[in-house]
Amino acid sequence: MERLQKYLARAGVASRRSCEELIARGMVKVNGEIVTEMGVKIDPDNDKIQVRGKLITKPEKKVYLMLNKPKGYVTTLKDPQGRPKVTDLLTGIEQRVYPVGRLDFDTEGLLLLTNDGDVTYGLTHPKHELGKTYVVTVKGVPDRDKLNRFAKGLRLADGITAPAKVRLVRKKGNNGVLEITIYEGRNRQIRRMCETVGHPVLELKRVSMGFLRLDGLEEGKFRHLTKEEISKLIKSVK
């Protein structure tokens, strides 16, 4: 027996959190009956599970990908404006995978995609939030006092940020190049933090998530995680 939302996530329907939302909205049936309560257990071998009327088959092979996202792509699976999606870059991947978190349309760099709902849920849960490091070109050059404000936490519209690590890597003309590591995943967080100290972002690239680094992966290209990386990733969210 297995919890319904976990089974749906394992089957690649969506992240576990999104599967819980589908259940709550009455979009899931078990043996023809709508289920809206969390924690219902099912027998994957004998029960008939449907989402929006579509029969869910046994879980497919797990896939874990690292993509070097270019600018000009959205990390959603659908876009009302018809803009390019990161999944458009995944040639040869048969499984339906989902981005782990998001990168803005104008942000580039490391993006994980997987059909493992448990891993996605774990990586995006505050309890397991991995450090994410960005190389950021900002307008002007922040002084030491402004850099120290990142480490103390910055007040944004949605509250004070957790302490971040920041260092000035180099000057680029009249602008500065920073390396910033954050441990939470607020919407457009890096951009808002930099605006708060008076140095708007000009360029933004994520170069690592936890122990995973781009390490020469070409822009617009992807690769499968190694067995060792997958094992370490799964252990990090348990």
N, C-alpha and C positions, 0 to 999 in steps of 0.2 A: 504493500500500500504506500501511496505517495501523496503529499499535499498537492492539490490541484494547481495552485499558482506555480509551484516549483516544477511540476510536470510540464506545464505550458511553456515556461521559460526554457526548460531543458529541450523542449521540442522545437525551439527557435521561433516561437510566436512573437515574443518581444522580451524586454527585460522583465525581471520578476515584479518590479514595482509597477510597470505598465500592465502586466498580466493581472495584478491585483485590481487595477483600475477597471480593466475589462470585465472582471467578475462583478465588481461593485455596480457597474452600469447595466448588468443583466445581459451581457453579450455572450455568456458562456453557458452551454448546456451539457449536462451529464446524463446520458441515457434518455435524451429527449426532454429533460426537466431543467429549467433555468436555475442556476445556482448563483446566489449573490453573497453568500457568507464566506468569510475567509477560514482557512483551516480544514475545509472539507477534503477528505482523503479518497483517492480513487485507485482502482486497479488498472494500470496501464495496459495489461494484457487482455482484459475482458470488458472494461467500460468503454462506451462510445462517447468521445469528447468532441464537441463542436464549438467553434468560435465564429460568431456572425454567420452561422449556418454552414461553415466549412468544416469538414471532418479533419481532425488533427491525427496524423499518423505518428508512429513511433519516432522518437527523437533521431535527428540526422547526425551525421558525423560533426564533431566539434571542430570549429575553425577559429584560429587566432591570428590576426593580421596586424602588421604595423605599416601605416601609410605615411609618406611624407606629403602632407596636403599642400597644394599650391594655393595662392590667393585666388579668389573668384569662384570658390566652390562652397556650397552649403553642406552642413553635416546632418541635415534632416533627410529622410527618405522620400519626402514629397516637398515640392516648393510651388506655391500658388503663382509665383512670378516666372516659373519656368527656367530658373537659373541652373547651371550645372551642379550635380550632386557628387559627393565624394565616391558614392557607389558606382558612378559611371566609369571610374578609373580602375575598377576591380575586374579586369578582363580575365576570363577563365575560371572564375569562382562561381560554382553552381549553388552553393548554400546562400541563404538569405542572412546576411550579417548586419549588425547594428553598431553604430559608433558608440564608444564608451565616453560619455560626456560630449562636449562640443568645442569646436573652434569657430570663431567668427568668420564671416564671409571673407574679410580682408586679412585674416590671420593665417599664417602658414605653419607647417611643422608636423610634429609627431602626433598621430591619431591612431588609437587602437580601435579595431572593429572585430566583433565576434558574434557567434550565435549562442554562446554560453551565457544564459541569463543570470546564473548564480554569480559568475565572475563579474559581469556588468554591474549587478546589484551591489556586490561587495566593494568594487572599486569606486563607486559613486556614493557609497554610504560614508557619512562623516567619520564613523569609527575607524575606517580603513583608508581614509583619504591619503593618497600617495603624494609626495612632494613633486611638484611640476615646475620645471625650470624653463625660463624663457630668455631669449636674447632680444632686447628691446632698444630700438633707436628712438630717442625722445628729442623734442625740440628744446634747445638750450642744454646747458650742463648743470645738473643738480649739485648743490654744495653738500658738505658733510652733514649739516643739520637736517637737510631735506632727506638725505639717504637714511639717517638715523630714525626718521619718522616711520619708515617702512617696518623697521624692527620693533617699534613700539606699538604698532597698529594704527591704522588710519580710519577716521570716521567717514563712512560713506552713508548714502541715503538709507541703506538697509542694515546699518549697524557698524560697529568697529571691526576691522579685519583682524584676523589672527596674525601674530608676528610673522613677518616675511624676511627672507634673507636677500640682501641686495648688495651689489658692488659695481663700481664704475669700471668697466672693462677698458674703455679708451674714449678719446674724443674723436669726433668725425666732423671736421670743419667746425662750425659753431654749435654742433649738437653733441649729445652724449650717447654712448652705447652702454647699456646696463645689462647685468645678469640678475634676474629676479627669480626666486623660488618661493612659491606659495603652497599652502597645505589645505586649501579649501577650494571650492569650485563655484564661486558666485558668477553671475552673468556679467561678462565684459569686465571682470575684476581688475586685470592688469591695466587696462585702459583707464578705468575710473580712478585707480590708485594714483597713476601718474598725473592725471588731470588735477587731482586733489592737491598735489604738491606744486602745481603750476608748470608741468612739463608734459604736454600732450604727446601721445605715441605717434610716431611717424611710420615705424615698421615693427612688426611683432612676429616672432617665430618661437614655437615651442621645440625645445631640443631634447628634453628628457621627461620621462614619467617614472619616478622611482628608480629602479635599476636599469630601465630600458632607455637606450639612447639611439638617436638617428644614425650616428656613426657612418656617414658617407652614403646613406640611402638617397638616391637621386630624387629630385622634386617630381611629384606626380607618380612615383613608383611605390610599390608595396612589396612586402615579403612576409612569409609565414614565420611565426615565432618558432624557435627551436624547442625541442622537448624539454631541455633544461630551463628555458625561459618560461614555458607554460607551467611546469611544475612549481617554479618559484612564484609565479604569478598567483596560482591557485592557493599556495600556502600563505601568501600575504593577505588573503581575504578571509581566512578561516578564523 
